[in-house]
């Protein structure tokens, strides 16, 4: 080897082991970059976004300061509209995860802000599974939505927790008054969450609190039947939605004669609408924080069989 090559080799070695001067602490920091990705459907209503999705993300950031906290939307239509109308750029869940990958994050917690495990939650779940299988992150885990576990097999009762949080924003009512809670609903089997929520409300002795949905079961027509059967005169309506966006402002409380509020008034009921999304509720924010913590701890990992359940026998 000639002198020139030796000098080049020595220079490379000096750069690698001396000149760069990467401390063990710096190396550990690079290998241990952690992030929490807060994923919601999204909304075009800036005022409610600030006090709901942003507020939840800020709460998570406050509780987990060692994590980088970012947001993403699952609705491509909303992302497109915000860009075209307001010049705002929001990432999809995939774009956000790609950025975290490119920036060298090793641990990612994905916390959806969905109410139940429906189509949008499944969309996020599938993406998380793809990244988990690819191995680009040392650890990537998915949190659960508001309504998930029902208190069985040593799991928490997410419905009871949601009801406790909801109580803080419900008005006091008389026997001839009722509270109508509007969920989204849909054709996905997770729509059953709203029927379960109604039963859980009954268990909590909240007899004049009724659940109905925009697109699923229980329906608005069933709500009207219950109100009439209970001789209700006044109805307080509120959205069981993360944000008080289009569904709350238009479907629930819009001035149009087809809105639920207008239809109830046409049926002879007095109606008062409560225009605040669940994301504004401090108790709901704390539920999301707990779900992040459970995901980090792997508290209810599906791959782990409960301790009190028998071992699955091997059959050859």
N, C-alpha and C positions, 0 to 999 in steps of 0.2 A: 504494500500500500504506500503510495507516494505521500510526500509531506502535505500537499494541498488537501488530499482526501482525509488525512488524519485531522487537520485543522477543522475541516467541515464537520467531521464526526464529533470532535470535542465540543464544538460550538452547539451542536444539536443536543448533546448530553447536558451541557451547562444550562441550556434553555429549559429542558425538561425537568431537571432536578434542582436547579438553583435560581435561575433568573425569574421564573414565573412566580416563585415564592407563594404557592398555594398552601395555606395553613390547614391543619386537620379540621379546624372549625369551619373554614370556608368549604372544604370538600364535603363535610357533613351537611352543611346548609344546602349545597347544590343537590345532594342525594336525597334530601328530606324536605323538598318544597311541597307544601300541602295546600289544597284549594277546596272550597265548597262552591259548587255550581248550583245556584238557586234557579229552578226552571218553572215558569208559569205559562199559561196559555197566551197571556199578553192582553193589552187593552189599548185602545186609541184615545181613551179619556185620560189626559195628563193629570188632572186634579186628583182623580181616584188612584191613579198609578203611584203618585207620590206618597199617599197615606196608606197604601196597601202593599203592593209588591215591593216597593222601595223600602217601606217601613219594616217589613219582615226581613229583608236582606240586611238592613242596618242592625236589626236586633240580633241576627245570627252573627254578624261581624263583631258586635259588642261582646257576645258570649264566647266566641272562638277567635280571639285576636291573633292566634298563631297560624290561622288559615287565611289565605287570600280568598275573598268572597266576590263572586261574579254572578251576573244574571244572564238568562237566555229565555227566549220565547219559543213555544212550539208552533204557534200559528204563523204560517208563511204569509197569509193574507194580511194579518195585522202588521207584520214586519214590513211588507211591501208598502202598505198604506202610510205607515209612520215615516218611511224614507221619502216617499213622494210628496206627502203633505207637509211634514215638519222637518225633513232633512235629518231625521234621527236614525241612527244605525244600531239595530239590535241583532245579536247573533241568534242563530238557531242553536239547538242543543248540540248538534254535530260541529258546527263552526266553533262554538265555545270550547268544546273538548279538544278539537284540533289545535287551537291556540295554546291551551294548557300543555298539550303534548309537545308542541314545538318549543315552548318556553322551559321545558325540562322539569315539569311537575311530576312527582313520583306517586303522590297519593291524592285521590280526588273523591269527594263525597258529593253525590248528585242528590239534591233534595227538591223534589217536585212540590209545587204549591197547589196541586190539584185537590179537589174535595174527595173524590173517590177514585178507585183504580179502573177508570174507563179507558176509552180509546187513546186519549192524550197521554195518560200515564203509561199505557202499554207502549206507545211510541217511544217514550223516554227509556222504558225498561229494555226494549230491544236494542237500542243504541248502546246502553250501558253494557249489555251482554256481549255485543260485538267488540267493544273495547276491552272487556275482561278477557275474552278469548284471544284477542290479538297480543295481549301481554305488554302493550306499550306503557302501561302504568304498573308500578309495583302493587298498587292497591286501588281499586275503584269499586265503590259500593253505592247502593241506591236506598234512599230513605222512602218512607211510606207516606201516603196522603193522609188527610184528616180522618176520614172514615175507612178503617181497615180491619183491625182486630176487634173482636167482640167480647173479650174477657175469658175465652176458653183456653184450656191447656197452659195455664200460667202466663198467658199473654195479657197485656193491658186491655181495658175496655175503652177503645178510642171514641166510641159513641158517647159514653158517659162523660169523658173528658171534654168533648165538644159541647155537650149540653151544659155542663158546668160553666164553660166559657161563655156560652150563649146567654145564660141567665143574666149576666151583667148588663146586657143591652136590651133586655125585654121590658116592656112597660108593665105596670101592675094592672090587672084586668078584673072586671066584675063578671058575674055569672052570665050576663047577656053580651059579653064581649069575647073576642077570640083573637089569636095571633096566627097569621098564615105565613108559613116559611116557604119561600120559593127556591127550589133547587133547579138545576139544569135538566138532568135526566136524559134519556136516549135509549137506543135499541141495545146497547151493550149490556151484558148480564150484570155488570156492576150497578145498574140502575136499581137493583134490589136493595142497595144501601139506603135508599130513601124510605122504603117500606120498613126496614129495620130501624131507621131513625125514628119513625113514627111510633113503633112499638117501644123503643127505649124511652121516648118522651112519656108514654103511658106508664112505664115502669117507674119513672121519676115523678108520677102523680101530676103531670102537667097536662091535664085533661083537655083544656081548651086551646091547645097549641097544635095546629094541623100542618102537615107537610104536603106540598104539591109540587109538580114539576112543569117546566116549560114544554118538554118534549117526551116525557115518559110517564111512569106510574109512581105515586098516585097522580091522577090528572086534576085539572082545574074543575071539571064537572063533578068529580068526587068530592072536592073541597066544598063546592056549593051545596051539595047534598048534606054534608056533615054540618055545615053552618045552619042550614034550615032545620035539620033534625034536632039541633041543640038550641033553637030559638035565639040565635045570635043576632044582635042589632048593629054592633060596630065591629069592624075588623081592622086590626093593625097588620100591615103587610111589610115583610122585610126579605131581602135576598139572602139565601144561604149560598152565596157565591163569594169568591175571594175579593172581587172588585164590584163596585156598583157602576157597571159599564152599560153596554147597550141593552142587555137583557133587563137590567133593573130600571133603566131610564125609559125604555120603549115598551118591552113586553109587559113588565109589571106595572109601572106607574105612568105610562105615557098618556098624553091627552087624547090620543086616537080612541075611537069608540071600541076598537078591538082589544085594547089593553086589558089586563086582568082587573085593574082598578076600576076602569070604566064599566066593565061588565058586571062587577060586583055592585057598583052604584046603580046600574040599570036594574039589577035584581032587588033593589030596595035596601041595601046595606050602606051604612056610613063607613067610609074607608079613610084610613090615614096611612101614608107610606113612609117607611123609614129608609132613607137613601144612603146607607153605609154598608160597604163590603166587609166581609169577615176579617180581611187583612188589617182593618183598623182596630180590631179587638185585641187588647193586650194578652188576653187568655189564649186566643187562637195563635198569636205570635209565639207564645211560650210552648204551645203544642208542637209547632214546627221545630222549635229549638230542641225539644225533647226527642223528636224523631231524627234529627241530625245526630244527636248524642247516641241514640240507639244504633244508628247506622255505623258510626265510628267504632262503637264498642262491639258490634256484631251481636247485639243482645238477642235478636230473634232471627238469626241466620237460618234460612230455609234448609240449608244443607246439614244442619245440626238437629238431630232427633232429640226430642224432649227427654230429660233424664228419667222421668217416671213412666216412659213408654217402653214396652218390651223390645228386645233386640229383634230385628227382622231376620228370620231364619234363612239359611242358605239352602236352596233346593237344587240338587244336581240331576 
